[in-house]
Amino acid sequence: MATGTATIDFGATPTDTATVLVGGLSGLTVNSHLEPFVQGSDSTVDNSVDAHQQLAMRARFYCEYVSATNMNIVADVMIGFATGTFTVHYATA
């Protein structure tokens, strides 16, 4: 099991999708449990705690298996658009 954080970047132009490649993991398989989430207490230079809370409510997050050491975390904003960077947490099992 691994836990950690990654920075997902929506860029400067408002968009409804962003992806970040998380590397340095080990033992992942297509059957691994991969879970991403945003914590409402996080902030980045670009986005405040309030923005993280809004993203947690407005977006759907999922992981894509890439290899035994890599996965993608994808954020699809369902309501509105996002810009800049956000911290996203993950857990694998």
mmCIF file of the C-alpha atoms, coordinates in Angstrom:
data_MODEL
# 
_entry.id   MODEL 
# 
loop_
_atom_site.group_PDB 
_atom_site.id 
_atom_site.type_symbol 
_atom_site.label_atom_id 
_atom_site.label_alt_id 
_atom_site.label_comp_id 
_atom_site.label_asym_id 
_atom_site.label_entity_id 
_atom_site.label_seq_id 
_atom_site.pdbx_PDB_ins_code 
_atom_site.Cartn_x 
_atom_site.Cartn_y 
_atom_site.Cartn_z 
_atom_site.occupancy 
_atom_site.B_iso_or_equiv 
_atom_site.pdbx_formal_charge 
_atom_site.auth_seq_id 
_atom_site.auth_comp_id 
_atom_site.auth_asym_id 
_atom_site.auth_atom_id 
_atom_site.pdbx_PDB_model_num 
ATOM 1  C CA . MET A 1 1  ? 0.000   0.000  0.000   1.00 0.00 ? 1  MET A CA 1 
ATOM 2  C CA . ALA A 1 2  ? 1.191   3.481  -0.845  1.00 0.00 ? 2  ALA A CA 1 
ATOM 3  C CA . THR A 1 3  ? -0.163  6.918  -0.004  1.00 0.00 ? 3  THR A CA 1 
ATOM 4  C CA . GLY A 1 4  ? 0.980   10.295 -1.204  1.00 0.00 ? 4  GLY A CA 1 
ATOM 5  C CA . THR A 1 5  ? 0.174   13.528 -2.949  1.00 0.00 ? 5  THR A CA 1 
ATOM 6  C CA . ALA A 1 6  ? 0.585   14.879 -6.447  1.00 0.00 ? 6  ALA A CA 1 
ATOM 7  C CA . THR A 1 7  ? 0.020   18.270 -8.014  1.00 0.00 ? 7  THR A CA 1 
ATOM 8  C CA . ILE A 1 8  ? -2.550  18.326 -10.784 1.00 0.00 ? 8  ILE A CA 1 
ATOM 9  C CA . ASP A 1 9  ? -2.367  21.329 -13.124 1.00 0.00 ? 9  ASP A CA 1 
ATOM 10 C CA . PHE A 1 10 ? -5.361  22.650 -15.041 1.00 0.00 ? 10 PHE A CA 1 
ATOM 11 C CA . GLY A 1 11 ? -3.204  25.328 -16.667 1.00 0.00 ? 11 GLY A CA 1 
ATOM 12 C CA . ALA A 1 12 ? -3.887  29.037 -17.140 1.00 0.00 ? 12 ALA A CA 1 
ATOM 13 C CA . THR A 1 13 ? -6.903  28.679 -19.450 1.00 0.00 ? 13 THR A CA 1 
ATOM 14 C CA . PRO A 1 14 ? -10.091 27.451 -17.741 1.00 0.00 ? 14 PRO A CA 1 
ATOM 15 C CA . THR A 1 15 ? -10.711 23.796 -18.597 1.00 0.00 ? 15 THR A CA 1 
ATOM 16 C CA . ASP A 1 16 ? -12.752 20.878 -17.334 1.00 0.00 ? 16 ASP A CA 1 
ATOM 17 C CA . THR A 1 17 ? -10.114 18.105 -17.382 1.00 0.00 ? 17 THR A CA 1 
ATOM 18 C CA . ALA A 1 18 ? -6.597  17.636 -16.039 1.00 0.00 ? 18 ALA A CA 1 
ATOM 19 C CA . THR A 1 19 ? -4.281  14.638 -15.659 1.00 0.00 ? 19 THR A CA 1 
ATOM 20 C CA . VAL A 1 20 ? -1.133  14.040 -13.638 1.00 0.00 ? 20 VAL A CA 1 
ATOM 21 C CA . LEU A 1 21 ? 1.216   11.054 -13.961 1.00 0.00 ? 21 LEU A CA 1 
ATOM 22 C CA . VAL A 1 22 ? 2.229   9.665  -10.569 1.00 0.00 ? 22 VAL A CA 1 
ATOM 23 C CA . GLY A 1 23 ? 5.471   7.691  -10.696 1.00 0.00 ? 23 GLY A CA 1 
ATOM 24 C CA . GLY A 1 24 ? 7.812   5.983  -8.302  1.00 0.00 ? 24 GLY A CA 1 
ATOM 25 C CA . LEU A 1 25 ? 5.226   3.493  -7.101  1.00 0.00 ? 25 LEU A CA 1 
ATOM 26 C CA . SER A 1 26 ? 5.799   -0.256 -6.989  1.00 0.00 ? 26 SER A CA 1 
ATOM 27 C CA . GLY A 1 27 ? 3.783   -3.407 -7.434  1.00 0.00 ? 27 GLY A CA 1 
ATOM 28 C CA . LEU A 1 28 ? 0.782   -1.898 -9.192  1.00 0.00 ? 28 LEU A CA 1 
ATOM 29 C CA . THR A 1 29 ? -1.325  -4.197 -11.352 1.00 0.00 ? 29 THR A CA 1 
ATOM 30 C CA . VAL A 1 30 ? -4.484  -3.702 -13.365 1.00 0.00 ? 30 VAL A CA 1 
ATOM 31 C CA . ASN A 1 31 ? -6.309  -5.195 -10.363 1.00 0.00 ? 31 ASN A CA 1 
ATOM 32 C CA . SER A 1 32 ? -4.830  -2.765 -7.798  1.00 0.00 ? 32 SER A CA 1 
ATOM 33 C CA . HIS A 1 33 ? -7.159  -0.497 -5.872  1.00 0.00 ? 33 HIS A CA 1 
ATOM 34 C CA . LEU A 1 34 ? -6.248  3.081  -6.823  1.00 0.00 ? 34 LEU A CA 1 
ATOM 35 C CA . GLU A 1 35 ? -8.054  5.947  -5.145  1.00 0.00 ? 35 GLU A CA 1 
ATOM 36 C CA . PRO A 1 36 ? -7.569  9.710  -5.611  1.00 0.00 ? 36 PRO A CA 1 
ATOM 37 C CA . PHE A 1 37 ? -9.179  12.442 -3.520  1.00 0.00 ? 37 PHE A CA 1 
ATOM 38 C CA . VAL A 1 38 ? -8.889  16.117 -2.606  1.00 0.00 ? 38 VAL A CA 1 
ATOM 39 C CA . GLN A 1 39 ? -8.708  17.201 1.017   1.00 0.00 ? 39 GLN A CA 1 
ATOM 40 C CA . GLY A 1 40 ? -10.521 20.375 1.896   1.00 0.00 ? 40 GLY A CA 1 
ATOM 41 C CA . SER A 1 41 ? -7.631  21.606 4.043   1.00 0.00 ? 41 SER A CA 1 
ATOM 42 C CA . ASP A 1 42 ? -5.082  21.741 1.194   1.00 0.00 ? 42 ASP A CA 1 
ATOM 43 C CA . SER A 1 43 ? -3.973  24.821 -0.713  1.00 0.00 ? 43 SER A CA 1 
ATOM 44 C CA . THR A 1 44 ? -1.440  25.668 -3.406  1.00 0.00 ? 44 THR A CA 1 
ATOM 45 C CA . VAL A 1 45 ? 0.100   28.902 -4.652  1.00 0.00 ? 45 VAL A CA 1 
ATOM 46 C CA . ASP A 1 46 ? -2.663  29.016 -7.294  1.00 0.00 ? 46 ASP A CA 1 
ATOM 47 C CA . ASN A 1 47 ? -5.679  27.834 -5.289  1.00 0.00 ? 47 ASN A CA 1 
ATOM 48 C CA . SER A 1 48 ? -6.875  28.379 -1.732  1.00 0.00 ? 48 SER A CA 1 
ATOM 49 C CA . VAL A 1 49 ? -8.461  26.014 0.767   1.00 0.00 ? 49 VAL A CA 1 
ATOM 50 C CA . ASP A 1 50 ? -11.868 27.229 -0.475  1.00 0.00 ? 50 ASP A CA 1 
ATOM 51 C CA . ALA A 1 51 ? -10.941 26.402 -4.084  1.00 0.00 ? 51 ALA A CA 1 
ATOM 52 C CA . HIS A 1 52 ? -9.846  22.891 -3.047  1.00 0.00 ? 52 HIS A CA 1 
ATOM 53 C CA . GLN A 1 53 ? -13.163 22.403 -1.241  1.00 0.00 ? 53 GLN A CA 1 
ATOM 54 C CA . GLN A 1 54 ? -15.062 23.557 -4.326  1.00 0.00 ? 54 GLN A CA 1 
ATOM 55 C CA . LEU A 1 55 ? -13.063 21.222 -6.582  1.00 0.00 ? 55 LEU A CA 1 
ATOM 56 C CA . ALA A 1 56 ? -13.769 18.301 -4.243  1.00 0.00 ? 56 ALA A CA 1 
ATOM 57 C CA . MET A 1 57 ? -17.507 18.953 -4.689  1.00 0.00 ? 57 MET A CA 1 
ATOM 58 C CA . ARG A 1 58 ? -17.494 19.797 -8.397  1.00 0.00 ? 58 ARG A CA 1 
ATOM 59 C CA . ALA A 1 59 ? -15.087 17.237 -9.860  1.00 0.00 ? 59 ALA A CA 1 
ATOM 60 C CA . ARG A 1 60 ? -14.893 13.492 -10.303 1.00 0.00 ? 60 ARG A CA 1 
ATOM 61 C CA . PHE A 1 61 ? -11.467 11.924 -9.765  1.00 0.00 ? 61 PHE A CA 1 
ATOM 62 C CA . TYR A 1 62 ? -10.254 8.554  -10.958 1.00 0.00 ? 62 TYR A CA 1 
ATOM 63 C CA . CYS A 1 63 ? -6.996  6.676  -11.509 1.00 0.00 ? 63 CYS A CA 1 
ATOM 64 C CA . GLU A 1 64 ? -5.762  4.899  -14.612 1.00 0.00 ? 64 GLU A CA 1 
ATOM 65 C CA . TYR A 1 65 ? -3.245  2.076  -14.364 1.00 0.00 ? 65 TYR A CA 1 
ATOM 66 C CA . VAL A 1 66 ? -0.187  2.842  -16.538 1.00 0.00 ? 66 VAL A CA 1 
ATOM 67 C CA . SER A 1 67 ? 2.469   0.344  -15.370 1.00 0.00 ? 67 SER A CA 1 
ATOM 68 C CA . ALA A 1 68 ? 3.753   -1.428 -12.260 1.00 0.00 ? 68 ALA A CA 1 
ATOM 69 C CA . THR A 1 69 ? 5.287   1.879  -11.142 1.00 0.00 ? 69 THR A CA 1 
ATOM 70 C CA . ASN A 1 70 ? 2.981   4.539  -12.638 1.00 0.00 ? 70 ASN A CA 1 
ATOM 71 C CA . MET A 1 71 ? -0.637  5.633  -12.655 1.00 0.00 ? 71 MET A CA 1 
ATOM 72 C CA . ASN A 1 72 ? -2.542  8.634  -13.941 1.00 0.00 ? 72 ASN A CA 1 
ATOM 73 C CA . ILE A 1 73 ? -4.867  10.662 -11.771 1.00 0.00 ? 73 ILE A CA 1 
ATOM 74 C CA . VAL A 1 74 ? -7.599  12.332 -13.816 1.00 0.00 ? 74 VAL A CA 1 
ATOM 75 C CA . ALA A 1 75 ? -9.907  15.113 -12.667 1.00 0.00 ? 75 ALA A CA 1 
ATOM 76 C CA . ASP A 1 76 ? -13.090 15.764 -14.639 1.00 0.00 ? 76 ASP A CA 1 
ATOM 77 C CA . VAL A 1 77 ? -14.836 18.942 -13.497 1.00 0.00 ? 77 VAL A CA 1 
ATOM 78 C CA . MET A 1 78 ? -18.568 18.328 -13.710 1.00 0.00 ? 78 MET A CA 1 
ATOM 79 C CA . ILE A 1 79 ? -19.686 21.872 -12.830 1.00 0.00 ? 79 ILE A CA 1 
ATOM 80 C CA . GLY A 1 80 ? -17.766 24.812 -14.259 1.00 0.00 ? 80 GLY A CA 1 
ATOM 81 C CA . PHE A 1 81 ? -14.043 24.972 -15.002 1.00 0.00 ? 81 PHE A CA 1 
ATOM 82 C CA . ALA A 1 82 ? -10.767 25.071 -13.077 1.00 0.00 ? 82 ALA A CA 1 
ATOM 83 C CA . THR A 1 83 ? -7.397  26.770 -13.503 1.00 0.00 ? 83 THR A CA 1 
ATOM 84 C CA . GLY A 1 84 ? -4.030  26.428 -11.836 1.00 0.00 ? 84 GLY A CA 1 
ATOM 85 C CA . THR A 1 85 ? -2.660  23.723 -9.572  1.00 0.00 ? 85 THR A CA 1 
ATOM 86 C CA . PHE A 1 86 ? -4.351  21.623 -6.915  1.00 0.00 ? 86 PHE A CA 1 
ATOM 87 C CA . THR A 1 87 ? -3.023  19.053 -4.474  1.00 0.00 ? 87 THR A CA 1 
ATOM 88 C CA . VAL A 1 88 ? -4.566  15.618 -4.940  1.00 0.00 ? 88 VAL A CA 1 
ATOM 89 C CA . HIS A 1 89 ? -4.012  12.726 -2.530  1.00 0.00 ? 89 HIS A CA 1 
ATOM 90 C CA . TYR A 1 90 ? -3.932  9.040  -3.435  1.00 0.00 ? 90 TYR A CA 1 
ATOM 91 C CA . ALA A 1 91 ? -3.940  5.624  -1.838  1.00 0.00 ? 91 ALA A CA 1 
ATOM 92 C CA . THR A 1 92 ? -3.133  2.305  -3.485  1.00 0.00 ? 92 THR A CA 1 
ATOM 93 C CA . ALA A 1 93 ? -3.695  -1.245 -2.283  1.00 0.00 ? 93 ALA A CA 1 
# 
